[in-house]
Amino acid sequence: MQPPSTAKADNWPPNYVGVFAWRQQQILKIRANPALIIGAKEFYRTNPVAFINHWCDTYDPRNAGGDTPARMPFILFEKQAELVTFLQACLTDQENGLVEKCRDMGATWVCAAFSIWLWLFWPGSSVGWGSRKEQLVDKLGDPDSIFEKMRMVLRGIPREFWPMGLSPNDHMTYMKFINPENGATITGEAGDNIGRGGRKLIYFKDESAHYERPEKIEAALADNTRVQIDISSVNGLGNVFHRKREAGLDWMPGTEAQKGKTRVFVMDWRDHPAKTQDWYDTRKQAAQDAGLLHLFAQEVDRNYSAAVEGVIIPAEWVKAAIDAHVKLGFTDEGGWVAALDVADSGGDTNALAKRKGPILKSVEEWGERDTGKTTRRAVTACAGLGPLELQYDCIGVGAGVKAESNRLADDGLLPSTIRFVPWNAGAEVLNPKGRVVEKDRDSPLNADFYKNLKAQAWWQLRLRFERTWRAVNDPSFTWTADELISLPSDLPLLRKVEKELSQATADKTPSMKLVVDKTPEGTRSPNLADAIVMAFWPANRAGRVIWEPLRI
């Protein structure tokens, strides 16, 4: 019989009966030969994913009365196992982490089980836990509280793995666990008291986007731990959690993370093997019927801007465009266009987007400050695709792209298929006497509606997403593929692309012209979204935009 391992989407739910049988078999072997526990403990000391899968339990009261037991083996699905690896990496590198999650992903359970693993296998470790209310940290008998989760995990682990001399009544008290064998501790705090309890190896802050006075907590924790792990669903723009998320960098397993930056781990609802599109649609409809669609957008879609007015491209439209070419049956017929958004500040990144026809084919970002190296990287990424226009943001540091592309051309190093085209966000609008909505005489003139080319380009991308949303949701709506946009579901950085596309907001100048605010309070420049905007609204070699008015 094989030991239980991380579950994949194609074998969910796990075979819990088989897991129970395997556990019983192993415990009988250990009890028949107690020396085996020494090797087992040595193995699990460096393998928390295996330890959780093999011996930890979780609890879901919604299963009561059904085929799945309410208390069941904690078999991690792939994203949960990846979260454990993320926590290990943060500890090893002594860096802060942030877990941005949708509701009901089991993130707190994973972190609770990881805490018990540390407590058992890391002598002298000190783990801290905090939340906004004391009863959320510990309420005896309530599995919704963090410490009761950890009690349930520990009580389900075979006694052979328990510390010598452990007495639950003495060593698993209110908001405090003590390991009498190795001196490890887990302690809890709440509200403004978070961080006041002394130094910690690692500190978990549950639902940290919802704290009342987070700045006080940040100040208290700064000198007490080198590793803070913020875990939360989203709660609007501008709060400390959101600012930390914006200042951080998305973590990818197997890649080297930048030192000194908060590492961001995203748990999207699609990462849960039990959550299907039907599940999503049903939940969304229920929220809409109850007038709570904005809360659904925050807690399930992880949309920070759900309650923000004036969002140019609503998150719902962006989601409708995911695999739109599959849903609607159109292809990538059309030419290649790429766009390069050049980093212009210390914390900014370069972004490259490539599309073929209406389908976004790839996006990537990197932190290189040398525009020469950035230009050469973009050329390498676009070589071999055939004839291609490479749009680039030509303002400010982007001017260096022109110099390097000219040098490459002069030295015969620029592929003949690539044509660099400057894209000026502050340029005048295209076709100033044309209508915002083509053939609608009541629609305003472009010159009267848009402040500049940037505003016009963002609005045109909005129209693409709106038409795609209508095409997906209304069978009677007529469309042509070149007026739509599709984001493949396997697109790298898709979750970040979704967030950035719905970040920009619209406002009006004193003369009532549309302007774009790409960075509402507390947000970072949406570099990937900027590159996508340019790719779908390209300028021609003379600096004019290839105008493709879109119907609505």
C-alpha positions, 0 to 999 in steps of 0.5 A: 500500500502506497503512503498518502501523497498530495492530491491532484485535481484528477484524483479528488476527493482523496481515498480517505478510507485508504489513508486511514488503512495505511495509517493503521498499518504503519502504526502497527509496524511502529508498535511492533518495532518501536525503533522505527519511530526514530527513523520516521521522526528524522524523515519528517523533520525535513518533510512537512508536506509528507508529515501533514499528508501522513498523519494530520487531520482536518475538520469540516462540519459541512461534511456531517451526515454525508459520505465524507467524514467531518474529521478526515485525513489532511491530504493537501491538494497541490496548491496547499502543498505549495503553500507549505513549501512557500512557508519553508522558503520564507523561514530558510531565507528569513523573509516575510510572506503574504498569502492572498487567498479567496475564501475556503482554501484551507490556508489557515488549516495549512499554517496551523498544521505547519506550526504543529510540525515546527513545534514537534521537530524544531527544538526551541522554536517559538511560533506566534499567532495573531488575529483581530479578536481574541476569540478568533485566536483561541476559544476552547471547543470552537474549531473556528479558532486557530488554537482549537484547530491546532489542538485537533491536529495534535490530538489526531497525531499518533502518540508515538509522535507526541513529545515525551511528558506531554500533558494536554491539560498542562501544555496545551492551555489557552493561547499557549502550547509548550513542548516539554521535550524540546522547549518549542512554543506556540503562543497567541495574541489578539488586536493591538497586543499582537507583537507584544509577547516577545521574540518569535521564529515566525509569526502568523497574522490571520485575516490581517487585511481586517485589522483595526489598527494594523500600523501599531501591529507592524511597529510591534512586530518589526523587532520581534520576528524576522518572518511575518506571514500575513494571511487574508482575503482581500479587503479593499485598497490602501490598507496595510495588507494591500500596500504590502501586497503591492510592494511585494513580489509574487513567489514562484517555486523553484525561482530565486526571490529578491532579498528584502521583498515580501513574498506573495503567495496567491490562492485562487479559487481555481486552485482548489480541485473541488471548485468548478465553474459550476460552483463559481457560477452558483455562488456568484448568482446567490451573491447577486440575488442577495445584493452582495456581489461586491463581497463575492468579488472581494472574497472569491475573486480577490478583487481589491477594487470591488467597492471602488467607483470608476473602475475602467475594466470591471473584474467580471469582464476580465474573467469572461475573457479567460479562454474566450477563444475556446468558449466562442470558437475563434482563432488567433488569426492576425499578425503578431504585436508586442509591447514593452513597458519600460521600468521607470523607478526603483521598485518598478518592473519591465513588462512585455506582452505579446498577442497574435490577433485577438489572443494574448499569447504571453506576458512576462516581467523583470526588474532590469534597470539597464534599458539596453539589456531590457531592449535586447531581452525583448528582441530575444523574446520576439525573434522567430515569431515572424513579422512583428511590431514591437511597441515601446513606451518612449517617454522618459527612460523608454527613450533608451530603447530607441537608442539601443534598437538603432544600435542593434539595427546599425550593427546588423543584430536586429532581426529584419522581422522586428520593427520598433514603434514608439508609443507615447501615452501623452500624445493627442487622441487619434481621429479627434473628430470621430465618435467614441462609439462609431456611427452613433451621432449622439456619442461624444467626439474623441477630442471632447471625451479623451484627455490623451492617447493613454485614456483613449487606449485604456477605454478602447481596451475596456470596449474589447472586454465589454464586447467579449463579456457580452459575446460570452453571456448573450447568445444573441449578441453579434461579434467579430473576433478582431473586436474581442480579446482572449486571455488563455487560462494557462497564461503565466502571471494570469492572476496578476494580469487580472488584478492589474487590468481592473486596477485603473480608474477613470476620472474627469478633468475640469474640462470634463475629459476622461483621464486614467488613474493607473495607480489609485491610492496604495497601488503600484503601477500596473506594468503588465496591464500597460503593456497589454494596453499598448499591444491592443492599441498599437501605434504605427511607425509615424507615431500615429495609432492604428485606429480600430474603433470598436462597437458596443 
